[in-house]
Amino acid sequence: MRNVRYPLALSALLLAAAASAQVQPPPAGNQPSPPPAPQAPAPASAAPTESVPYGAGLKLPLSPDGSKYLRFITWHQVWTRFNQNNTGSQHTSGDPQRNTFDVGLRRSRLILYAQLNPRFLILTHIGINNQNAVGGGVGIGDPGKKPQLFVHEAIVEYKVINQLSVGAGLHYQNGISRMTRASTLNFLAFDAPITNWPTIEKTDQFARYMGIYAKGRIGKLDYAVAVNDPFVTSPTATPATVPTNVAEYYPRNHSKNFQGYFAYEFLDQEANLLPYAVGSYLGTKRVFNIGAGFLFNKNAMFSRPGALPPPPTGQPGADPYSYVPFKTHNLGIWSADVFFDTPLNKEAGTAFTAYAVYYNFDFGPNYVRNIGILNPSSAGGSTAIPGAGTLRGNAFPTVGTGSALYAQAGYLLPKNVLGPKARLQPYAAWLHGDYDGLETIGAKKVNVLDLGANLLLDGHNAKLTLNYRARPDYSNPQNINYRPEITLQTMIFL
């Protein structure tokens, strides 16, 4: 036992000496102190595995509890596109161009809205649309430059009761269909078919009307109705300028426009403070809605039923309205649609979105309108469809007296397909138009196919969309050729 005690005592003395040495003061004199030991680097923070939800976005609270606020929304949609142009298209007059590769601004917008208390809403929406190198601007002699920044919406609204709000101004509380009220921030496909805005830039201002509206929700029934002043359109048209038995917008129309949309929400209810209908919820809601809507404008259209008579003898400048027989026609449209959006596997993050709509259009006899969005051609093109406008660039018969079907569906792939920070959502869309004016000249019905995918980098707030379109070229209505369009849309909104 004594043999053990001696080593233990010696060890204790050595430890005490070492501890004492560690707390001794530094040696006297001018000798420098030893440098401090380098600090260990701070542990790196773990990178987030998913994007943080955007939430309310750019929202400025004006009261401590946030009930008074000002919200900002801004976005740009840029198209980089290859387009095989319709027969006879020209980049500028006298400059034929079969194919076009271009970049354009599809939309560039800013929305500001505020609630100073839950009963009052003010909203301002400004922006530009469809600017490329050959069009969309108002520069003197340069049609693509300096696009006009204009007011899309300017409304004031008051909540009367929980089930009813009334508003007035330049508004988007549109009738006809869900997609006529579509938000352009969260489309499923790369864009709308435009058939959903059948009076765009005619009696409306870029799908908005000047009028008064009422909106609200009663139980599961969401509704919006409006009475509007249609904008004066086609001011130079007269009974002498329209083709025989083909309707056109009546420049002397001063009747009110009535429209409305009603949707029954079977599952989750959607927000309805603003009119913008969501295109795809990306699995965050279970929505199943059936809707119906209408638009009616008395005497909005006119046509000349017979051949053009000569002007009265001795009156070469006589007003055609005084000597050319013509008829006025009511503009009537109705629709029915269904929207379904649901998560499929919450753990995997998969979701399914589908929408389908039927439109019935009555614009008067044989009315057809060709539209080419962000048109890459500024001249040329066929005028084979009477009264429909030119078929330059990427234009095709988009609306007309008759009917149209539009359907789209998309699937949000599992989270692990592209890693934790990006999602992929392939989709398909189809437009079918059956218009009387095409049947009259022996043309086939309209069919447009879109196939594409959304690469969601931060949900809808930052995404790339690649779309392939097979578009009919009606330059020869009896022999339809399909032209390809390939569009890459880059979009960010805050």
C-alpha positions as CSV (number, residue, x, y, z in Angstrom):
1,M,0.0,0.0,0.0
2,R,2.9,2.3,0.8
3,N,4.3,1.6,-2.7
4,V,1.1,3.0,-4.2
5,R,0.9,6.1,-1.9
6,Y,4.4,7.4,-3.0
7,P,3.6,7.5,-6.8
8,L,0.2,9.1,-6.1
9,A,1.7,11.9,-4.0
10,L,4.4,12.6,-6.6
11,S,1.7,12.8,-9.3
12,A,-0.3,15.3,-7.2
13,L,2.7,17.5,-6.7
14,L,3.5,17.6,-10.4
15,L,-0.1,18.5,-11.3
16,A,-0.1,21.3,-8.8
17,A,3.1,22.7,-10.2
18,A,1.8,22.7,-13.7
19,A,-1.4,24.5,-12.7
20,S,0.6,27.1,-10.8
21,A,2.8,27.7,-13.9
22,Q,-0.2,28.4,-16.0
23,V,-1.3,31.3,-13.9
24,Q,2.1,32.9,-13.4
25,P,2.5,36.6,-14.5
26,P,4.5,37.2,-17.7
27,P,8.2,37.6,-17.3
28,A,9.5,41.1,-16.5
29,G,11.2,43.2,-19.2
30,N,10.3,44.2,-22.8
31,Q,9.9,40.7,-24.1
32,P,6.8,40.4,-26.3
33,S,3.9,38.3,-25.2
34,P,3.3,35.2,-27.1
35,P,0.7,35.6,-29.9
36,P,-2.8,34.4,-29.0
37,A,-3.9,31.0,-30.4
38,P,-5.8,31.3,-33.7
39,Q,-9.6,31.2,-33.2
40,A,-11.4,28.2,-34.7
41,P,-13.6,29.2,-37.7
42,A,-17.3,29.5,-37.0
43,P,-19.3,26.5,-38.1
44,A,-20.9,27.1,-41.5
45,S,-24.7,27.5,-41.4
46,A,-26.6,24.8,-43.2
47,A,-27.8,25.8,-46.7
48,P,-31.6,25.8,-46.9
49,T,-33.0,22.8,-48.6
50,E,-36.0,24.6,-50.0
51,S,-37.0,28.1,-51.0
52,V,-38.6,30.2,-48.2
53,P,-42.2,30.8,-49.1
54,Y,-42.7,34.3,-50.5
55,G,-45.7,35.1,-48.3
56,A,-47.2,38.5,-48.4
57,G,-44.4,39.9,-50.5
58,L,-43.7,43.7,-50.6
59,K,-46.2,44.8,-48.0
60,L,-45.8,48.0,-46.0
61,P,-47.9,48.0,-42.8
62,L,-49.4,51.4,-42.0
63,S,-50.6,50.4,-38.5
64,P,-49.1,48.4,-35.7
65,D,-51.5,45.5,-36.2
66,G,-51.1,45.4,-40.0
67,S,-54.8,46.0,-40.7
68,K,-53.8,49.2,-42.6
69,Y,-51.3,48.4,-45.3
70,L,-49.9,49.2,-48.8
71,R,-49.0,46.2,-51.0
72,F,-46.7,46.4,-54.1
73,I,-46.7,43.7,-56.9
74,T,-44.3,44.0,-59.8
75,W,-43.5,41.6,-62.6
76,H,-41.8,41.1,-66.0
77,Q,-42.5,38.3,-68.5
78,V,-39.8,38.2,-71.2
79,W,-40.2,36.0,-74.3
80,T,-37.3,34.5,-76.3
81,R,-39.0,32.9,-79.2
82,F,-38.5,31.1,-82.5
83,N,-41.5,31.5,-84.8
84,Q,-42.2,30.2,-88.3
85,N,-44.3,33.0,-89.8
86,N,-47.5,32.7,-91.7
87,T,-47.2,32.8,-95.5
88,G,-46.4,36.3,-96.9
89,S,-45.3,37.8,-93.6
90,Q,-42.8,40.6,-93.7
91,H,-40.5,42.0,-91.0
92,T,-41.1,45.5,-92.4
93,S,-42.9,46.4,-95.6
94,G,-41.1,44.9,-98.5
95,D,-38.9,42.7,-96.3
96,P,-40.2,39.1,-96.4
97,Q,-39.3,36.9,-93.5
98,R,-40.2,33.2,-93.2
99,N,-38.7,32.6,-89.7
100,T,-38.2,35.0,-86.8
101,F,-36.0,34.7,-83.7
102,D,-36.8,37.5,-81.3
103,V,-37.0,38.8,-77.8
104,G,-40.0,40.7,-76.5
105,L,-41.7,42.0,-73.4
106,R,-44.9,40.1,-73.0
107,R,-45.9,42.0,-69.8
108,S,-44.2,44.5,-67.6
109,R,-46.5,45.7,-64.8
110,L,-46.9,47.3,-61.4
111,I,-49.8,47.0,-59.0
112,L,-50.4,49.0,-55.8
113,Y,-53.3,48.5,-53.5
114,A,-54.1,49.5,-50.0
115,Q,-56.7,49.0,-47.3
116,L,-56.9,51.7,-44.6
117,N,-59.6,49.7,-43.0
118,P,-61.2,46.4,-43.9
119,R,-64.1,48.2,-45.7
120,F,-62.1,50.2,-48.2
121,L,-59.9,49.1,-51.0
122,I,-58.0,51.2,-53.6
123,L,-56.1,49.6,-56.4
124,T,-53.9,51.0,-59.2
125,H,-52.5,48.8,-62.0
126,I,-50.2,50.2,-64.6
127,G,-47.8,48.7,-67.2
128,I,-47.0,47.8,-70.8
129,N,-47.6,44.7,-73.0
130,N,-46.3,43.2,-76.2
131,Q,-43.3,45.2,-77.0
132,N,-40.7,43.9,-79.5
133,A,-38.5,45.3,-82.2
134,V,-41.3,45.9,-84.7
135,G,-44.3,46.8,-82.6
136,G,-45.8,47.8,-79.3
137,G,-44.3,51.3,-79.1
138,V,-45.4,54.8,-79.9
139,G,-42.1,56.3,-81.0
140,I,-42.5,58.7,-83.9
141,G,-41.7,56.7,-87.0
142,D,-40.3,53.8,-84.9
143,P,-43.3,51.5,-84.1
144,G,-41.3,49.3,-81.6
145,K,-39.9,52.0,-79.4
146,K,-41.2,53.8,-76.3
147,P,-44.2,51.7,-75.4
148,Q,-47.1,53.6,-73.7
149,L,-47.2,53.1,-70.0
150,F,-51.0,53.0,-69.4
151,V,-53.5,52.4,-66.7
152,H,-54.8,48.8,-66.6
153,E,-57.0,49.3,-63.6
154,A,-58.0,52.1,-61.2
155,I,-60.7,51.2,-58.8
156,V,-62.2,52.2,-55.4
157,E,-64.2,49.6,-53.5
158,Y,-66.4,49.6,-50.4
159,K,-67.5,46.5,-48.4
160,V,-71.2,46.9,-47.6
161,I,-71.5,43.6,-45.7
162,N,-69.4,40.5,-45.6
163,Q,-71.3,39.0,-48.6
164,L,-71.3,42.2,-50.7
165,S,-68.7,44.7,-51.9
166,V,-69.3,47.4,-54.5
167,G,-66.7,49.2,-56.6
168,A,-66.2,51.6,-59.5
169,G,-63.6,52.6,-62.0
170,L,-61.5,50.9,-64.7
171,H,-61.9,47.3,-63.4
172,Y,-61.2,43.6,-64.1
173,Q,-64.3,42.1,-62.4
174,N,-65.0,40.4,-65.6
175,G,-67.8,38.1,-66.6
176,I,-67.8,35.2,-69.0
177,S,-65.3,32.8,-67.4
178,R,-62.7,32.1,-64.7
179,M,-60.0,32.7,-67.3
180,T,-61.5,36.0,-68.3
181,R,-60.5,37.0,-64.8
182,A,-57.2,35.2,-64.9
183,S,-54.1,36.3,-63.0
184,T,-51.2,36.6,-65.3
185,L,-48.8,35.8,-62.4
186,N,-49.6,32.1,-62.0
187,F,-50.7,30.6,-65.3
188,L,-50.4,26.9,-65.7
189,A,-49.6,27.2,-69.4
190,F,-47.2,29.9,-70.6
191,D,-50.1,32.2,-71.5
192,A,-53.8,32.5,-71.9
193,P,-55.4,31.4,-75.2
194,I,-56.8,35.1,-75.7
195,T,-60.1,33.5,-76.7
196,N,-60.9,34.1,-73.0
197,W,-60.8,37.9,-73.7
198,P,-63.1,38.0,-76.7
199,T,-63.6,41.8,-76.8
200,I,-59.9,42.7,-76.0
201,E,-58.9,46.1,-77.2
202,K,-62.3,46.6,-78.9
203,T,-65.0,47.6,-76.4
204,D,-62.6,47.2,-73.5
205,Q,-59.2,48.5,-72.6
206,F,-56.9,45.5,-72.5
207,A,-59.6,43.3,-71.0
208,R,-60.8,46.0,-68.5
209,Y,-64.0,48.0,-68.6
210,M,-65.0,51.4,-67.2
211,G,-68.0,50.7,-64.9
212,I,-69.5,49.7,-61.6
213,Y,-69.5,46.3,-60.1
214,A,-70.7,44.2,-57.2
215,K,-68.9,41.1,-55.9
216,G,-68.9,38.8,-52.9
217,R,-69.5,35.3,-51.6
218,I,-72.7,33.8,-50.3
219,G,-71.9,30.5,-48.7
220,K,-69.9,28.6,-51.3
221,L,-71.2,30.7,-54.2
222,D,-68.7,33.4,-55.4
223,Y,-70.0,36.0,-57.7
224,A,-69.2,39.2,-59.6
225,V,-71.5,41.3,-61.8
226,A,-70.8,44.6,-63.6
227,V,-72.4,47.4,-65.7
228,N,-70.0,49.1,-68.0
229,D,-69.6,51.8,-70.6
230,P,-68.1,50.1,-73.7
231,F,-65.3,52.1,-75.2
232,V,-65.9,53.6,-78.7
233,T,-64.2,51.3,-81.2
234,S,-63.7,51.0,-85.0
235,P,-64.4,54.8,-85.4
236,T,-63.6,54.8,-89.1
237,A,-65.8,51.8,-89.9
238,T,-69.0,52.6,-91.8
239,P,-71.6,50.4,-93.6
240,A,-69.6,51.1,-96.8
241,T,-66.3,49.7,-95.4
242,V,-67.5,46.4,-94.0
243,P,-67.7,43.3,-96.2
244,T,-71.1,42.1,-97.2
245,N,-72.8,40.1,-94.4
246,V,-69.8,40.2,-92.1
247,A,-70.3,41.9,-88.7
248,E,-68.0,44.5,-87.2
249,Y,-68.1,46.6,-84.0
250,Y,-70.6,49.4,-84.3
251,P,-68.9,52.8,-83.9
252,R,-72.2,54.4,-82.7
253,N,-72.8,51.9,-79.9
254,H,-73.7,53.7,-76.7
255,S,-75.6,50.9,-74.9
256,K,-74.4,49.7,-71.5
257,N,-72.5,46.4,-71.3
258,F,-73.6,43.8,-68.7
259,Q,-71.4,41.0,-67.5
260,G,-71.1,38.5,-64.7
261,Y,-69.5,35.3,-63.4
262,F,-70.6,32.8,-60.8
263,A,-68.6,30.0,-59.3
264,Y,-69.6,27.3,-56.8
265,E,-66.6,26.3,-54.7
266,F,-67.0,22.7,-53.5
267,L,-63.7,22.3,-51.7
268,D,-61.4,25.0,-50.4
269,Q,-62.5,28.6,-50.9
270,E,-60.3,31.0,-52.8
271,A,-59.4,34.5,-51.9
272,N,-61.6,37.1,-53.6
273,L,-60.3,40.5,-52.4
274,L,-58.8,40.9,-55.8
275,P,-60.3,39.6,-59.1
276,Y,-57.3,37.6,-60.2
277,A,-58.1,33.9,-60.6
278,V,-55.2,31.6,-59.9
279,G,-54.1,29.3,-62.7
280,S,-52.2,26.7,-60.5
281,Y,-51.9,26.4,-56.8
282,L,-48.9,24.0,-56.9
283,G,-50.5,21.7,-54.3
284,T,-51.2,24.3,-51.7
285,K,-55.0,24.1,-52.0
286,R,-57.7,21.6,-52.9
287,V,-60.0,23.5,-55.2
288,F,-63.0,22.2,-57.3
289,N,-65.1,24.9,-58.8
290,I,-67.9,24.9,-61.4
291,G,-68.6,28.3,-63.0
292,A,-70.7,30.1,-65.6
293,G,-70.7,33.6,-66.9
294,F,-72.1,36.0,-69.5
295,L,-71.6,39.3,-71.4
296,F,-74.3,41.2,-73.2
297,N,-74.1,44.5,-75.1
298,K,-77.1,45.6,-77.1
299,N,-76.4,46.9,-80.6
300,A,-72.7,46.5,-80.2
301,M,-72.2,45.2,-83.7
302,F,-73.4,46.1,-87.2
303,S,-73.3,44.6,-90.8
304,R,-74.4,45.4,-94.3
305,P,-76.7,42.7,-95.6
306,G,-76.5,43.5,-99.3
307,A,-74.2,44.9,-102.0
308,L,-72.9,48.4,-101.6
309,P,-75.1,50.9,-103.4
310,P,-73.7,53.9,-105.2
311,P,-73.8,57.3,-103.4
312,P,-76.8,59.5,-104.1
313,T,-76.5,61.5,-107.4
314,G,-74.6,64.7,-106.8
315,Q,-73.6,63.7,-103.3
316,P,-70.2,62.0,-103.6
317,G,-69.3,62.7,-99.9
318,A,-72.7,61.7,-98.5
319,D,-72.7,59.9,-95.1
320,P,-72.8,56.1,-95.8
321,Y,-75.1,55.7,-92.7
322,S,-77.7,57.7,-94.6
323,Y,-77.9,55.7,-97.8
324,V,-76.3,52.3,-97.2
325,P,-78.7,49.8,-95.6
326,F,-77.3,48.1,-92.5
327,K,-78.3,46.1,-89.4
328,T,-77.3,46.3,-85.8
329,H,-76.7,43.2,-83.8
330,N,-76.5,42.4,-80.1
331,L,-73.2,41.1,-78.7
332,G,-74.0,38.1,-76.6
333,I,-71.5,35.6,-75.0
334,W,-71.9,32.9,-72.3
335,S,-69.6,30.3,-71.0
336,A,-69.4,27.3,-68.6
337,D,-66.2,26.1,-67.0
338,V,-64.7,23.8,-64.4
339,F,-61.4,24.1,-62.4
340,F,-59.7,21.4,-60.4
341,D,-56.5,21.7,-58.4
342,T,-55.3,19.3,-55.8
343,P,-52.2,17.9,-54.0
344,L,-51.7,14.2,-54.8
345,N,-48.9,13.2,-52.5
346,K,-48.0,15.8,-49.8
347,E,-44.7,14.1,-48.8
348,A,-43.5,14.0,-52.5
349,G,-45.1,17.4,-53.2
350,T,-46.9,16.2,-56.3
351,A,-50.1,18.0,-57.5
352,F,-52.5,18.0,-60.4
353,T,-54.2,21.0,-62.1
354,A,-56.9,20.9,-64.8
355,Y,-59.2,23.5,-66.3
356,A,-61.8,23.4,-69.2
357,V,-64.2,26.0,-70.6
358,Y,-66.8,26.2,-73.3
359,Y,-67.6,29.6,-74.9
360,N,-70.6,30.5,-77.1
361,F,-70.1,33.7,-79.0
362,D,-72.6,35.8,-81.0
363,F,-70.9,38.8,-82.6
364,G,-73.3,39.0,-85.5
365,P,-73.0,37.3,-88.9
366,N,-69.7,35.7,-89.9
367,Y,-67.5,37.7,-87.5
368,V,-64.0,36.4,-87.1
369,R,-60.9,38.1,-85.6
370,N,-57.3,37.1,-86.2
371,I,-54.9,37.8,-83.3
372,G,-51.2,37.3,-83.1
373,I,-49.7,37.9,-79.6
374,L,-46.4,39.8,-79.6
375,N,-46.5,39.6,-83.3
376,P,-43.1,39.3,-84.9
377,S,-44.1,40.7,-88.2
378,S,-45.2,44.2,-88.9
379,A,-46.5,43.9,-92.5
380,G,-47.7,41.4,-95.2
381,G,-49.8,38.4,-94.5
382,S,-53.0,37.2,-96.1
383,T,-56.4,38.7,-95.8
384,A,-58.2,35.5,-96.9
385,I,-60.8,35.6,-94.1
386,P,-63.3,38.5,-94.8
387,G,-63.2,41.2,-92.1
388,A,-60.9,39.3,-89.8
389,G,-57.7,41.3,-90.4
390,T,-54.3,40.2,-91.7
391,L,-52.7,36.8,-91.0
392,R,-49.2,38.1,-90.7
393,G,-46.6,36.7,-88.3
394,N,-48.3,34.3,-85.8
395,A,-51.9,35.5,-86.1
396,F,-54.7,33.0,-86.4
397,P,-58.6,33.1,-86.1
398,T,-58.8,33.5,-82.3
399,V,-62.5,34.5,-81.7
400,G,-65.6,34.7,-83.8
401,T,-69.3,34.0,-83.9
402,G,-69.7,30.3,-83.1
403,S,-68.1,28.4,-80.2
404,A,-64.8,27.5,-78.7
405,L,-63.4,24.9,-76.3
406,Y,-60.2,25.3,-74.3
407,A,-58.7,22.8,-71.9
408,Q,-55.4,22.5,-70.1
409,A,-53.9,20.1,-67.6
410,G,-50.6,19.9,-65.7
411,Y,-48.7,17.7,-63.2
412,L,-46.3,18.9,-60.6
413,L,-43.5,16.3,-60.4
414,P,-42.0,15.1,-57.1
415,K,-39.6,17.3,-55.2
416,N,-36.6,15.0,-55.7
417,V,-36.7,15.1,-59.5
418,L,-34.6,18.2,-59.8
419,G,-33.3,18.5,-56.3
420,P,-34.5,20.5,-53.3
421,K,-34.6,24.0,-54.9
422,A,-36.4,23.6,-58.2
423,R,-39.7,22.0,-59.3
424,L,-40.9,20.8,-62.7
425,Q,-44.5,21.1,-63.9
426,P,-45.2,19.7,-67.4
427,Y,-48.5,20.7,-69.0
428,A,-50.6,20.4,-72.2
429,A,-53.3,22.8,-73.6
430,W,-55.6,22.7,-76.5
431,L,-57.8,25.3,-78.2
432,H,-60.6,24.4,-80.6
433,G,-62.6,27.1,-82.4
434,D,-65.7,26.5,-84.5
435,Y,-66.6,29.8,-86.2
436,D,-69.3,30.5,-88.7
437,G,-67.1,32.9,-90.8
438,L,-64.6,30.1,-91.5
439,E,-67.3,27.6,-92.4
440,T,-68.7,30.2,-94.9
441,I,-65.5,30.2,-96.9
442,G,-64.9,26.5,-96.6
443,A,-62.1,26.6,-94.0
444,K,-61.4,24.0,-91.4
445,K,-62.0,24.5,-87.7
446,V,-59.3,26.1,-85.5
447,N,-57.0,23.8,-83.5
448,V,-54.0,25.0,-81.5
449,L,-51.9,22.7,-79.4
450,D,-49.4,23.8,-76.7
451,L,-47.0,21.5,-74.9
452,G,-44.6,22.8,-72.3
453,A,-43.2,22.8,-68.8
454,N,-42.7,25.2,-66.0
455,L,-39.3,25.2,-64.2
456,L,-40.3,26.6,-60.8
457,L,-37.2,28.1,-59.2
458,D,-39.2,29.8,-56.4
459,G,-42.8,28.8,-57.0
460,H,-44.5,31.2,-59.4
461,N,-42.3,34.0,-58.2
462,A,-39.4,33.0,-60.3
463,K,-39.9,30.5,-63.1
464,L,-38.9,29.6,-66.6
465,T,-41.5,28.2,-69.1
466,L,-40.6,26.4,-72.3
467,N,-43.6,26.1,-74.7
468,Y,-44.0,24.4,-78.1
469,R,-47.0,25.5,-80.1
470,A,-48.4,24.0,-83.3
471,R,-50.4,26.9,-84.8
472,P,-52.6,26.9,-87.9
473,D,-51.7,29.2,-90.8
474,Y,-55.0,30.2,-92.5
475,S,-53.2,32.1,-95.4
476,N,-54.9,29.5,-97.6
477,P,-58.1,28.6,-95.7
478,Q,-58.8,25.5,-97.7
479,N,-55.3,24.1,-97.1
480,I,-54.2,24.7,-93.5
481,N,-50.6,24.3,-92.6
482,Y,-49.3,24.2,-89.1
483,R,-46.4,26.4,-88.1
484,P,-44.2,25.9,-85.0
485,E,-43.6,28.4,-82.3
486,I,-41.0,27.7,-79.5
487,T,-41.1,30.2,-76.7
488,L,-39.0,30.5,-73.5
489,Q,-40.6,32.7,-71.0
490,T,-38.6,34.1,-68.2
491,M,-40.7,35.5,-65.4
492,I,-40.0,37.1,-61.9
493,F,-42.6,38.8,-59.7
494,L,-42.2,40.4,-56.3
